[in-house]
Amino acid sequence: MDNLLDPWGLPQINWIPCGAGSRSPHGKQDCLATAQLREAFRHPEVLPQLCQLLAGAPDPQIRQLAAVLLRRRLTKHWRKLSPEEQDRLKNLVLGALQQEAEHQVSVALAQLAALLLRHQGLERWPQLLQLIQQGVRSPDPHHRQISLLVLSSALESDPEAFAPHYTALLRLFHSALGQRGQPGALYYGLRGLAAMAAGLGSDHLNLMRSLVPKVISAVRQLIPVNEVHASEAMEVFDELMESEVSVIVQHLSDVVSFCLEVASNRALGDALRVKALSTLSFLIKLRGKAVLKQRLLPPVLDALFPILSAEPPPGQLDAEDQENEDEGDEAQTPKHVAAQVRGPRLVIDMLALHLPPEKLFPQLMPQLEPALRSPQPYERKAGLMVVAVLAEGCGDHIRTRHLQALLGVICRSLADENLVVRSAALFALGQFSENLQPDITAYAGEVLPLLLSYIGGVELARGGHLAKAYYALENFVESLGAGIEPFLPVLMEQTLGTLRGPGGPRPKELAISALGAIASAAQRAMGPYLPHVLEQLRRFLPPCLRLPSPTETLGLLVRALGREAVGPLAEESCQLGLGLAEEQGDPDLRRCTYSLFAALSSVMGDDLAPHLPQITTLLLYSLKSTEGLVPPAGGTSSFLLFEDEEEEAEVEGEEDLDGEDDEEEEEELFGLSVESAYVDEKEDACTALGEIAANASVAFLPYLESCIPGVFQLLEFPHLGVRKAAYEALGQFCIALHRVCERDPSEPHAAALQRLLGVVLPAMVRAVHRERERLVAMAVLEVLGAVLTACRQEALRSPGHLAELCGALRAVLERKVPAGGGHGAFALWEWGWNAEYDAMLLEYAGEGIPALATAAGGDAFAPYFAGFLPLLLNKMKPSCSVAERSFAVGTLAETLGGLGRATAPFVPRLLPPFLAAARDSDPEVRSNGVFALGVLAEHGGEALHYPKILALLAGGSAQESSARVRDNICGAVARMILSQPQALPLSQVFPALLRSLPLTEDFEENKTVFRCISFLYENAPQQVPPHGGPGGKLGGLLFQWVSLLSLLRHLSAHCPTEFQAALLALPPDASAQISGALSSA
C-alpha cells in the first residue's frame, strides 16, 4: 500500500479526471495518479491513509483531495465502519473544521460533514449542531463563516433533517444576514436559506417576510466583493419564489427594482447582469399576475429597452452579429440561429409567454414603435428582436391585430443600410414564419421573392449572416405546405444552382438544409426534382464528406416522397445511416442519422427488421450515455473521477440498501451541465425510437422491453425537450403494441399491452400533476389523447384508470397544476387574465375529454362528464374570450359523439348555450355552435327540440357570410335527418340542403352529407329529386354518385388487394376522399 498511497509522496497537484487533463500542465501525471488511486481504493486500508492525510498533510491541496476522496468512498462504504470508527471519523472532521485555515479545504470538509450527517442524523451527531450554533455567535468572523459554510452544506445535502429546527434557523439567518463587512458569512447564509426554502410553510411566513429585505441587502453587499458569489447567491430569490409560502409578493417591487438595477449597470460583469435578468424572468413566469397588479410592467419595460438597444464597445459586435468562422460554428444549421435569444430578450420572452397580450401590448407598443422608427441602428435592431420574441407567446394576438403592419416593418428592414438591423429582420422573419402559421402564408408572394433576392445578394464570405437568411427561408417555406407549388421552380433553381456553383462548403450546406425544408412543404410535388437533388446530395455524403445536414435532408426527402419514390433507395440509405451513426465525437451527425432511421421506418415498416438490432443498440446507447457531461467551471467531480465505483462495490459484495448512494450521485450530477448537442442527440434518439416502434410495430416487438427502461429514465431529465420526447416515445410504444395486438391477437400480447399501459398512463397522470413546463405538459396531454384514441377501451381496462385520467384533465381545467399557473392566490386566471400558452394547455386537456368518452363508452363516462360540464359551460359566457368560447363549445360537441345516447339527460343544460353559440358574433364560435347543435340533435334522444334548432339553422343559412358556418349548417341538417327524419319536413329541408352543396371549406362534413344522401336514397327514395324538373340535374348527379359509391363498395369488398393498390396509386387527396366516402357510407 505504501507505494500506492504514501502520505508524503503524493504528487503536489490538484487532481482532476483524465478526461479534463488538457486543462492541467501535468495531464499525464494526473492520469497516472488517478489510476493509482483507483487501484488503491480496492484496498480496505485506504480509509486510514486518507484520514492521516486529512489530519496531517502539510499541503492544503492534499488535504482537500483527501476530504473529497473520503466523501466519495464513504458514500458507499459508511456502513462497513464499526460504531467506534464512525465516531472517530466524526470527531476527526469536527476537529479539522475548527483548525483548518485554507478555505477550499474547509469547503471540502463541510461537504464531507454533510455526508456524515445524512448517514447519522442530527440526533446522533449533536456536536455538529453545537459547532454551528457556537460559530454563528462567535465574535470571530472566520468562525462565523465556517459555521455557516457547514450549515449551508448540510442543508443542501439533507434539508429535511433540519425541518424541526427551521424556525430557529430563520432567526439565525436573520442575525447572520444583518452583519456587515462579512461577505463570506453572507454568501453561505444566503446559500443555506436557499436550500431550506422549499420546506418552509405557513408557520414561517412572518419570519420570512421580514427576512427578504435583508436578503436583498446581503446580495447587494456581495456584488462589489465577488460577482460570482453574488450571482450564485441570487438563486435564493428563485427558491423563495417557488416556495409554497408566498413571501416574495409582498416585496415584489423591491426585488424587481434590485434586479433591474443590477441588469442596467454596465460596469458589472455580463454573467451577473444576465443572472439578474434570469431571476426577473423566473419571477414573471411564476408571479406574472402580481407584476401586473402592482403596476411593475412599465418600469420593467423602461429598463429593458435601453439594455436591449445598448451599443457594443467600439470596434465590436454583439455575439449574434459576429462572423465566427470556427469549424464548430460552421457545422450549425440555420435552426440553431433561433437559440441566439439571451439576456433581456429572455425577459421579453417570459412576458410574451406568461402575460395576457391584451395587458402587455398597450404598454409595450409605446416603447416598441419609436424603437422601430429610430435613427439609431441598435434601437431599430432592439425593436426587431422584441418583435421576433413576441411571435411565440403572442402569436394569436399578432395574427389578428398586428400581422400586416409588423411584417411590413420586417420586410422593409431587410433593405436597411445597417447589417445588424438586416440580421435582426431576418431573425424576426424566421420567428414569424415559425409561429404565425397559416396566416403568414398569405404573404408568400411578397416575402419569398424578397428573401430569394436577399440570399442571392449576400456575400458568400458572410457565413453567419447567410445562415440567418436561410433560417428565415426555411421557416417560411415549411409553413407553406401545398402553397409552395407555384414557387417550387424558382426555389429549386436557386438552391440547386448554389450546390452546382462555386463557393465554400458553408453556403452549400445551407442550401442542402433548405432543400429539406422545401421537400417537407412540397411533399410529392418534389418528385420531378428527386434525381437532381440526389445527384447533388451524393457529393456531400460519405465517402465524400461526413456532414449532418445532407443526412438530415435525406431523411426529410424520404418522409416527403414516400415509399414509391424512395423505396429503391431505402436499403442504401439505411446502410449509410448505420455507418454514420458509428462516428465518434459528433453528436450532431448521430442525431441526424437517428432522424434518418425514423424516416426510413415510415417507408420500410417491418422490412426494417434486419437492421433493428444495430439501430436499437445505437439509440439506447445515446439515451444512456453520459457523454457531454461538463463539470462546473473550475470544479471537479468525484463522480467522473471514479465512474467505475459501482463495479468496485459489486466486487466487494456490498449492496445499497436504501438508495442513499444513488441520491449522492444525483447530487453530484446536478452540478454538471450537458452540452446542447448531446441533449439534442438524446431527444432525437428518443423520438426515433417512438417513431420506429409505431411504424415497424411487429418487427420492433422483440426490442420493446429493453427500450422501455431507457426511455423511462429520461422522464426526469433536466432538459424539457428530452422529457417531452420521452413521454411521446412511451405513448408511441403503447400505440405500437396495440397495433401488434390487432394484427396478431394473443393473450401474451394483450397482457403485455396491459402491463405497459399500467406503467405509462400513471406516469403521464403524475406528469400532468407535477410538470412545471407547459410545453412538456402539453406534449403529455397530446400523447395521452393519442394513446386513448388508439387503444380505446384497452387503455381503461385497469381499475382506476378512468377516474385518474379524468382527475388529471379536470385539474388542468381548474388550473390546479403547476404548468397551468397553479400558484394559489397568485394565478392569473383568477383575474380573468390568460396568456396564450395557458389557453393552449386548456385546449390540449380539452382534446382528451372526447377521447376518454369514446374509450369509456357513454354510460361509463356520463358521471365524469357531469363533472366536466360546469367547467366548460363557464368558458362559454359572453365575457369569455373568443378562444375560450370556441374551445368550450367545440370540446362539448366532440364529447357528445363519444357519449352517444347517454347525451339525452344533458340536453336541457346544453341546448341553450349551444343556441347562443350558434348566434355568436365570431364566425369560429358560430361554426362550432352549429356543429354542436347537429351532434346534440343526433344523440339527444327525443326530437322535442328539433323545431327550435331547425328555425335557427334555416335563418342562419339565409344570412350567413362565413363559408365554414354554412358548411356546418349542412352537416347539422344532415345529422338531424339521419337521426329522426320523421321529425322534419323532408320535402322542404332536403332540397334546401341540396341547394347548399357543394361544401366549400369544411370538407370533413362531406362524410356526414354523403351518409345522409345514401340513407335517404335507400330508405326514402321518393325524397331524392327526380332526373327531370327543377332538381333534375342535381338528382341525376346524386343517382350517379350513389351508383358509383355502390361500385366502389363492391370492389373494396371483393378485390381488397387490388383496390388498395389502386388507392395508393392515386394522389393523397383523392385517395383520402374516396376512403372517407366509403367509411361514411
N, C-alpha and C positions, 0 to 999 in steps of 0.2 A: 504493500500500500504506500509506503513512504515515497517510492519512486514515482507514484502516480499523483499523490496529493501531499506533497511536502509543504507544511505550513509556511515555511520561509523561502521556498524555492519556486513559488508560482510566478508566472510572467507578470510583470508590473504594468498591466494594461487594463483597459476597460473591455471586458469580454463581451462579444456580441455574436449572433448567429453567423455561420459561414456564409449564408446567402447574402448577408449585408457586409461582408468583409471588404468590399470595394471601398467602403467609407473609411476604413482604417488603414494606417500606414503599415500595420502588422497583420494583413489579411491572412497569410499562410500560417503565421504563428497562432492567430485566433482560432483557425480551423483545427489546428493540431491540439490546442488546449481544449477546445470543445470535445473533440474525440476522446481525449484523455479523461475529461470529466464524465462523459457518458459511460466509459468503462468503469471509472471509479464508483459511479452511482449504483453499480451492480453489487457492491460490497457493503455489508451492514456497518462496517467501521466508518463509513463516510460521515455519519452524523456527528460523532465525537470530534472528528477532524474539523468539520465546519464550525462547530461550537468553539473550538480553540481559535480558529481564525476570527470569528465574530468578536471574541473577547480580547484577543491579544495581538492581532496583526497590526504592524505599525503603519502600513499603507492603507489610507481610507478607501481606496478603490477595492482592495481585497476584502475589507470588512463589509463594504456594500455588496460585493458579489456573494460573499458568504451568506448574508441575510437573504438575498434573492434566491439562492440555491436551497437554503433551508426551507424557505416558504414553499418552493416548488416540491421539494422532497416530502415535506410534512403534509402536503395536500392529500397524498395517497397513503402515507405511512404513519400517520399520527397514532392510530390505534395499536400499532405494534409496540409502542413505547409503554413501559410499565408506569403506574401512577407516580412513582418516585422520580423516574426520568422526566415525566411530563412536568412535575413541579420544579425540578431543577432547571429545565429549559425555560419555563415561565419566569423564574427568578433571574436567569441569565439575561433574558430580553429586557426585563424591567431595569436591571442594573445598567445594561448597555444604553438604554434610552436616557437614563439620568446622567450618564457620564459622557455620551457622545457629543463632540463639538462640531463635526462635519455635517452639514445639512443633508447632503444626498444620502449619507449613511443613516441619518435619523429617519429619512423618508422610507428607506428600505426596512428599517427596524419597525417603524409604525405599521407598515403593511404586514410584516411578519406577526406583530402583536395582534393585528386584526384577524388574521387567520386562526391564531391560537384561541382568541376569544370566541370565534364562531364554533370551534370544536368544543370549548369548555362551557361557555355561557357565563354571564356576569356573576351568577350565584356561586360559581366555583372558582372565580378569579376576582374577588372583590378588590384585591390590591391594585388592579389596573384602574378601576373606577376611582380609588383613592388618589392614585398618581394624577389622574386628570383633574379631580377636584382641587387638590392642593396646588397643582401647577397653575390653574386658572387664577387662583387667589394670590399667587406669588408676586412679590414686587419685582422679581427679576424678569425682564421682557423675554429672555431666552427660554425660561421655564414655561412662561405662558404660551409661547409659540409652540413648544414641543407638546404640551398637553393638548392644545387644540389640533395639532397635527395628528396625534394619536386618536383623538376623538373623531376627527373627520374621517380618518382611515377606517376606524371601527364602524362608524355609521354607514359609510359607503359599502362596507363588506356585509353587514348584517343589521340594517336599521331596526328590524322588528325586535331584536334583543333589547333595545333601549326603549321600546314603546311605553313601559310603565313609568319611565323617567322623563317623558317628553316635556312635561310642564317645567320640571327643574332645569332641563336643558335649554328651554326657551329663555328662562331667566338668566341662565349662564351666558347665552348668546347676546342677550340684552346688554349684559355687562361687558362682554368681550368686544362687541361691535361699537361700543361707546368710547373705547380707548382711542387716543390719537397718537400718531407718531410710531405706531407698531404695525407696519404693513404685513409682516408675516402672520401675526395673530389675526389680523383682519381677513387675510386671504383664507386661512384654514377655518376660521369661524364661518365664513360665507359658504365654503365647501361643505362643512358639516351641516349647516342649516339646509342647504340644497338637498343633501342626502336624506334628511328626515322629513322633507316637505310632503312627500306622498302619503305619509302616515298620519298627518295632522287631521284632527276632527273638530267638530263644533266647540268642544270644550276648550280648545286652544285659540279660539277666534280673537278674543280681546288682546291676548298677549301678542299674537301675530300682527294684528293691525297696527299696534304701536311700534312694532319692530321694523316695518317696511321703510320708514324714513331713515332709520339707522343703516339699513341695507344700502340704500341709495348713497348715503354719505360715505359708507365704507368703500364702495366701488369707486366713488369719485376720488377718495384719497389714494387708492391703489394706482390710478391712471398715471400720475407723473413718476411713480416709483418703478412700476413694472407693468407694461401694457399687456404682456402675455398673461400674467396673473389676473389683471383686471378683466380681460376677455373671458378667461375661464370662470372667474367669479360671477360674471353676469348670467351664467347658467341658473343661478338661484332664481332669477325672475321667471325663467321658463318653468322651473319646478313649481314655484308658487302659483303660477297661472294654471297649471294642470291639477293642482290640489283641489280636493273637494271643498276645502274651506276657501271661500272667495275673498281673500284678503287684499288682492291687488286692486279690485274695482274701486275701493274707497280711495286709493292713492293713484288711480289710473292717470290722472293729469300729470302728477309728479313723475311717474315712470315714463310716460310718453315724452314729456319735456326733457328728461335726462337723456333718453335715447336719441332724441333729435339734436340735443346739444353736443353729444359725442359724435354723432354721424356728420354734423355740419362743421366740425373742427378739422380743417385741412392740415393743421400742424400735427395731428395724431396719425399713427400708422393705419394703413388700409385694413389690416386684419381686425383691429379694434373697432374701426368705423363700420365695417361690414357686420361685425358681431352685434353692434347696437341696432343696425337696420334689421338684422335677422330676429333679434328679440322683439322689435316693433312689429315685424311681420307675424310672428307667432302670436303676439298679443291680439292683433287684428283677426287672426284666424280663430282664436278661441273666444274673444270678447268683442266682436265687431259691433254688437248692439250697444254695448256700453260706450264704445268710441263715438257712435252716432248720438247717443242720448246725452253725453257730456260735451257735445259740440267740439270734439277734438279733431274732426276731419279737416277743417280749414287750416289749423296750424300744421298738421301733418303735411298737407299738400304745399303749403307755403314754404316749408323747409325742404321738401323733396325736390322741387323743380330747380332750385339753384344747385343742388348736388348733382342732379341729372345733367344739367347743362354746363357744368364746370369744364373749362378747357384744360387739357393736359399740359404739363410743363412745356416750355418752348422746345421745339425740335422733337417732341414725342407725340405718339398717338395713343388713343385708348386701345386696350388689348384686342378688342374685336375689330379694330381697323388696321391692325398691323399685318403686314405681309410676311408670314412666317414660312420660310422655305425648308424647315426641318422635315426630314423624311417622315417622321411620325405624323406631323400635321398634314402632309401631302396625302396620307392614306385615308383621311377622313372623307366621308361622303357629305354632300350638301345638307343632309338631315342633321348632322352634328352642329351645324351653324345655329340651330334653334336653341342649343344649350347656352348660348352666349348672353343669357339674361341674368344679371347678378345685381347685388347691392341694392340701390334704391329701386331698381326695376322690380326686384322681388317684392318690395312693399306694395308697389302699384299692382302687381300680380295678385297679392293677397287681398287688396281692396276690391279688385275686379271679381275675384272668386268668392269672396265671403260677405260682400255688402250688396244690397239691392241696387241695381243700376239706376232706379228711379231716385235713389238718395245720393248716389255717387256722382252721376253725370252733371247735375245742376251746379255742384261745387267744383267739379273738375274742369268743365269746359271753359270757364273764365281764365283758368291758368293755361289750358291747352291751346286755345285759339291764338292768343298772342305769341306763344312759342312757335307755332307753325308758320306764322307770318313774320317772325323776327328777322332782322337783317343779320343777326349773328348766327353763323352756321351751326355752332354747337347747341344753340337753343332750338333751331329747327330740327336738328338731329334728336334732341331730347323729346320734342313733341312727337316725332315719328315713332320713337321707341315706345313711348307711352301708348300711342295708338295701337302699335303691334301687340303689346302685352294685354291690352283690354280685349282683344279679339276672342280670347278663350273664355274668360269668365263672363263677359257681357255680350256674347255673340248674338243672342236673340234681340237684345235692345239695339245693337248696331244695325242688324239686318233690317229691322222695321223702321228705324228713325234716322240713321246716320250713314248708311252704306254708300249711297251715291256721292255724298259730299266728301267723306273721308277717303274713299277710293280715288276721287278726283285729285285730292291733295297728294296722295301717294304717287299717282301716275305723273303728276306734274313735277314731283320731287325727283323723279328718275332723270329729269333733264337739268337738275340743279348744277350750278357751277362747281360746287364743292363735293369732293369724293366721299367724305364721311356722311354727308346728307344723302347722297345717292345710295350708299351702302345701307343706311337706316331704312330708306324707302324700299329697297329690295327685301330686307328682313320683314318689314311691315306687310308687304305684298304677299310674302310667303305665309305669314301668320293669318292674314285674311283668307287666303286660298284654302288653308287647312281648316279653319274654324267657322267660316261663314258660308258653307255649302247648304243648299244648292243655289242660293240667291246670287252668289258672286259669278256663277257661270253665265248669267245673262249678259255679262260684260266681256265675254270672251273675244268678241270682235274687236274691241278696243285694246284689251290687255295683251292678248297673245302676240299680235304684230309688234306692239311696243317692246315686249320682252325679247322677242327673237331679234329685233333690230338692235336692242341694247347689247345682247350677248355677242352679236356679230361685231360690235364696235369696241368691246373690251380688249385691252392688250393681253395677249396670252401670258405675258410675264406676271400679270397680277392674278396669281392663282387664288388668293383668298377672296378677292373681290368677285372673281369669276364664279367661285363656289356659291357666294350669296345669290348671284343671278340665277344659277342653275337651281338653287334651293327654291327660289320663287317660282321658276318654271315648273319644276317637278310637282310642287304642291298644287299649282293651278291646273295642270293637265290632268292630274289624278282626280280632281273634283269634277271634270267634265263628263266622264262616262261616255255614253254613246254620242254626246255632243261634240266629241273630239273629231269625228269623221270628216267634217269639212276642212279641218286644219291639218289632217293627217299628212297629206302630201308635202306641205311646206315644212312641217316638223321633222319628218323623216329625211327630207332633203338636207336640212341644216345639220341634224345630228350625224347622219351617215357621212356628210361632207366633212365634218370635223374629224371623224375617225379616219377618213381616207387622206386628208390633207396633212400639211406639215404641222410641226408643233411638238411640244414636250408631252410627257405621259399624263400630266395633270389635266389639261383640257380634254384629252381623250377619255380619261377615266370619268370625268364629269359627264361627258356625252353618253358614255355607256350607262351610267346611273340614270340619266334622263330617259334612255330607251326603255328601261324597266318601268318607269312611271307612265310613259306613253302606252306601253303594252297593257298595263293594268287598266287604263281607261278604254283603250280601243278593243280589247278582247279579240274576237275572231276577225275583226276588220284588219288586224295586224298580219293576217296570214300571207297576203301577197308580198310582204316585205321580209318574211322569215328567211329566205335564202340569203338575202343581202346582209341581214343582221347577223346570222350565224357565220357568214364569211368573215365579218369584222371581229366578232367575238372570239373566234378561234385564235386570232393574233394575240389576244390578251389572256388566254387560258393556258394552263400547263400543256406541253412542257415549255412554252414560250415565256410566260410570266405567271406569277402567283399573286394575284390581287383580289381583294374582297369584292369590289363592285361588279366585275364580269360574272362572277359566280352568283351573286345576288340577282343580277339581271336575267341570267339564265333561268333561275327559279321562277321569276315573275313571268317570263315568256311561257314556261311550262303551264303555269296556272291560267294564263290568258288564253292560250290557244287550244288547250285540251288534248285529249288522248289521240284524236285522229291526226292532228298536225304534228305533234311531237312524240307520239308513241314510238316510232322507229329510233328516236334518239334517247329514249329513256334509259336503256341499259348503259349506253356510253356515258350519259350524264351521271348516272349512279356511280359508276367506276371512278369517274373524275372526282366526284364529291368524296368518296371514300379515301382517295389518295390525298386530297387536300386536308381532310379532317385530321390526318396524322401529323400535320405540320406542328412543330413545337414552337411555343412562344408567340403565336399570332392568334389571339382570341377573336379578332375581327374576322379573320379568314375562316376559322372554325364556325363562328356564328353564321356566316353566310352559307356554309355548306349544310348546316343543320336546316336552314330555311329551304335549301335546295332539296334535301331529303323529304321534308314535309310536302313541298310542291309535287315531287315525283310520286308520293303516295296517293295524291289526288288523281293521277292518271294511271298508275300501275296497280293500285289496290292491293289485293292479296298476292299479286305477282312480285311484290317486293320481298316476299318471304325468304328467298336465298340470302338476302343481304341484311336481314333483320338482326342476326346475332352480332354482326360487326357494328351496325348502326346503333343498336340499343346500348352496346358496351361503350361506345364513344359518348353518347348522350348522358348516360349515367355517370360516367367519369367527370363530365363537365358539371353535373349537378353536385357531386360530392367534393369536387376539387377545392382546395384552399389556395390555389394559385392566384396571385394578385393581391393577397393579404399584405398590407403595408403597416408596419408598426408606426406609432406616432413619431413625429419628427424629434430626433434627439433621444428617443427611448429605445428600449429593447424589450423583448418578450420572452419570458422563460418558456411560454407555451411553444413558441417556434424553436427555441433552443433545444428542448427535449421533446420533440414531437413523437418519439417512439416510446414515451414513458408508459403508455398503456401496455405495450408489448413487454416492457420490463416487469410491470406488475403481474402480468399473466405468468411470466417465468417464475416469479416468486410465489405464485399461487394466491395472491391477495385479491379479494373482491370488494367492490364498492357496495356497501350495504344500504346506503340511503341517498346516493346520488350527490353527496356534497362535493365530491371532487369534480363532477360534471359542472356544478354551479361555478366552481372556481375557474374552470377552463372557460366557461361562458363569459365570466367577468374579464378574463384576460383578453378574450377575443373582442369584447365590447369596445376596447380602446383601439382596435385595428380598423383601418379603412380598407375598402376594396376598390381597386382601380375600376373605372367605369366600363372599360372594355370587357373585363371579366364578369361584371354584373350583367352586361348585355348578353354575353355568351350564355350565362345561366338562364336568363329569361328566354332566349330563343331556343335553348335546348329543351326547356320545359314545354314551350309552345309546340315545338316539333314533335315531342313525344305524344302530346294530346292529339295532334292532327293525324299522325301516323296511326295511332290506335283507332281513331274514328274511321279513317279511310281504308285501313287494312285489318279490320277487326278480327277476322278469323285467324289470319296469319299471325297477328300480334298477340293472340291469347296466351301462348306459352311464355311470353315475356312480361305479361301484365303484373303478375305477382311480385316480380323482382323490381319493377319500376315504381310501384306504389310507395314504398318507404322513402325512396329517394326524393319523390315529389313532396311527400308529407313533411319532410324535414324542412322544406323551404317555406312552409306556411308562416313561420315566424321570422323569415329573413328580413333584415333591416330595410332593404330597398323595396319600395312599393311595387315596382314593375315586376320583380321576381315573385312577390307574394301573389300578385294578380295573375301571373302566368301559371303559378302552381294551382290555384283554385280552378282556373279554366281547364288545366290538364286533367285534374281529378274529375271534373264534370265530363270531359271527353271520354275518360276511362269508363265511366258509368254508361254513357251512351253506346260506346263500343261493345261493352259486354252485353248490353240489352240487344244489340243487333245480332250478336252471336247466338243469344237465346232464341231469337226469331228465326234465324237461318238454320240452327241446329238445336232444336228444343231437347233438353235433357234435364234430369234432376240435378246433376252436378253443376251444370251451367247456371240453372236457376238459383241454386244455393250460393254459388259464387257471387252472383249479382246481388243477392240479399246481404251477403257479408260486406260487399263493397259499399252498397248504399248505407249499410248500418254504421259505417265509419265516416263516409264522405258527407252525408246530409247533416249529422250532428256537428261536424267541423264547420260547415257553411253556416249553420244556425249560430254557432259560437262567434263566427266572424261577423255576422250581422250585428250581434250584440256588443262586440268588443272593438272592432276595427275602427280606427280614428280617421283613416284616409278615405275620402269619399270615392276616389277613383277605384280603390280596391273594393270597397263596399258595393259600388255599382256593378263591378265585374262579378262579384259573388252573387248578387241578386239576378244578374243576367244569366249566368251559367246555371243557377238554381232553376230558373224558368225553363231553360233548355232541357235540363235533366227531367223535370216534371213532364214536359211536353213529349219527350221521347219515351220515357219509362212508364208514364201514366200511373195506373193503379199499382204497379210493381214498386214504385217509389214510396207508396204509403202502406205497404203490407205490414210493416213492422208497427206494433202498437206504439202510439205516442207520436209518430212522425207528423201526422196531420196537425195535431194540436201544437207541436213545437214549431212547425213551419208557419202556421197561422199566427202564432205568437210573435215570431220574428218579423213577419211582414207588418203586423199591427204596430209593433214597437217603432218601425220606421215611419209609418203614417202618423204616429203620435209624437214623433220627434224625441223618442226616448233612447236613441242610440248615439254613440259618440260622433259618428260620421254625419249625423243629421243635425248637429248643433245641440246635442243633449247635454247642456251645461246648466241645468236647473233654471233658476230665475233669470239667467242672463242669456237665454236663447233668443235669437232674432224673431223666431216665428211668433212668440207671444205678443209681439207688437205688430204682427201682420207684415213683417219685412222678410223677404226671401231673396237670397242670392240665386242666380240662375242654376248653379250646380245643386243647390238644395232642392229645387224643383225637379231636376233630373233624377236625383236619388229617389224622390217620391214616385216618379214615373216608372223607374225600374222595379220598385216594390209593387206598384200597381199592376205591372205586367205579370207578376207572379200569381195574382189572385185568380184570374181566369184559368191559368194553368192548373192551379190547385183544384178549382171547381171541376174542371174536366177530368182530372185524375181521380178525384174522390167520388165523383158522382153527385147528382143534385141532392138526394136525400141526406147523404152523409155530410155534405158541405153546408147545407142550409143553416144550421145553428151558427156556424162560423161566419157565414155571410151576414147574418143578423148583427154580428158584432162589427163587421167592416162597414155596414151600410151607413150608420150615423157619421162616421169619419169622412166618407166620400160625399155624402149629401152636404156636409158642412162646407165642402170645397165648391159647391155649385151655387153659392149665394151670389147675388148681383155684385156685392162688394169685392168678391174674389177676382183675381186677375184672369185674363183670357186663358192663359196656360193652365191655371188651376181648374177653371170650369171645363175646359176641353178634356183635360186629363180625367177628371172625375166622371163625367158622363160617358167617356169612351171606355173607361175601366168597368163601369157598371154594365154597359151594354155587352162588352165581351164576356163578362162573367155570367150573364144570363144564358148565354149559349151553353155553358157548362152545367148550369143549374137545371136546364130543361124544364120539365113540368113542375119542378119544385119552385119555380118562379111565382106561381099563382098567388101564394099568400102575401107576396111583397108588392103586388100590383098597386094597391091603394097608395102606398108610400112612394112608389116610383113614377106613376103616371104624371102627377102634377109637375115635378121637376123636369121630367123629360119633355113635356109640352112646353115648359118655359125655355128649355134649352133649344128646342126647335124654332123658337121665335127670337133667339138671341141676336144681338146686333152684329156679332162677329161670325163670318161665314164658316170658320172651322168649328166653332161651338155648334152652330146650326146643323152642320153636316153630321156631327156626332150625335146631336139630339135626334135628328130624323132617323139615323141608323138605329139608335136606341129604341125609338118607338116601334120600328119594324120588328126588332128582336123581341120586344115586350109583347107585341101582338102575336108573334109566332109561338111564344112559350107561355103566355099568360093565362091560358085556360079559356074561360068564358069570354064571349065576344061583346059583353056589355059596353066596353069602352071603344068599340070599333067606330061608331059614328063620329065621336069626338076626334079620334085620330085621323079618320078619313077627311073630315072637314078641314082640318089644319093642313094636311098634305095637299089637298086639292087647291086650297087658296095659295099655299106656298109655291106650288108648281107653276101657277099662272104669273106670279110676281117675282120669282127668284132670279137673281142675276148671276149667282155662282153656279158654274157648271158642275162642280163636285156635289153641291147640295141637290141639284136637280137629279143627278145620277143616284144619290142616296134615296131620294123620294121614289124613284123607280124601284130600287131594291126593297124599300119598305112596303110599297104596294104589292110587290111580288110575294113577299113573305106573308102578308095578310091573305092573299089569295090561296097560297099553299096551305096555310093553317086552317082557315074557315071560309071556304069560298061561298058557302050558303049565306054568310052574314053580309055579303057585299052585293051591290047591283052590278053583276059582272058585265052586263050588256053596255054599261056606261064606263065602268072602271077599266076593263081590259083594253078596249080601243084607245082610251086615253093613255094607257101605259105604252101601247104600241107606237102611238104618235110621238112619244118622248124618246124613242130609240133612234139611232144607236147611242149608247153611252159614250161620253167624250173625254172623261177624266178618270173616274174611279172604276177602272175596268174589273176590279175584284167583284163588283156587283153583277157582272155578266153571268157568273155562275148561278146566282140566285134567279136572275131573269130567265136564263135558259131553262132552269129547272121548272120554273113556273109555266113557261110555254109548253114544255114537254108534258107537264102534268095536265094542263087543260086539253092538249091535243089528244091525250089518251083517255081522259075522264069526262071532258065536256067539249067534244069536238065542235058542237054547234056554236060555241063561243068564238072559235077561230074564224077570222074573216074569210069569206069565200074568195075564189080566184078572180071573180068579176066584181063590179061595183066599186064604190069609193075606196074600199080597203083591198081591192083585188090584187094590186101589185104586191102589197105587203103580205097578203095571205099566201100568194104564190111563193114568195121568199121564205115564209115560215114553213110551208109544205116542203120546199126543197131542203131547208135546214134540218127539219125533223127526219126526213128520209136519209140525208147524209149522215146524221148522227146515228141512226139505226144501223147503217152500213158499217160505220167505224166501230160501233159496239160489237157487231158480229165478227169483224176481223180481229179485234183485240182478244175476243174470247176463243176463237178457233185457230188463229195463227199468231200466237203471242210472240214467238221469237222474231218472225219476220216483221210483225207490226212494230215491235220495239226498235228493231234495226232501222226501219223506215223513219220512225220518230227521231232517232239520233241523227239521221242524215239531214233533217230539217234545221233551219235557223232556230236558235233557242227560243225566240219569242213565239214563233209559230208552233213549235213543239209544246211549249207551255200552254198555249191557248187551247190546243186540241186536248191535252191531258186534263186541263181544267174543265172543259166542256163535258168530257166523258165522266169525270168524277162527280160533276154536279147533276148529271142526267139521271 
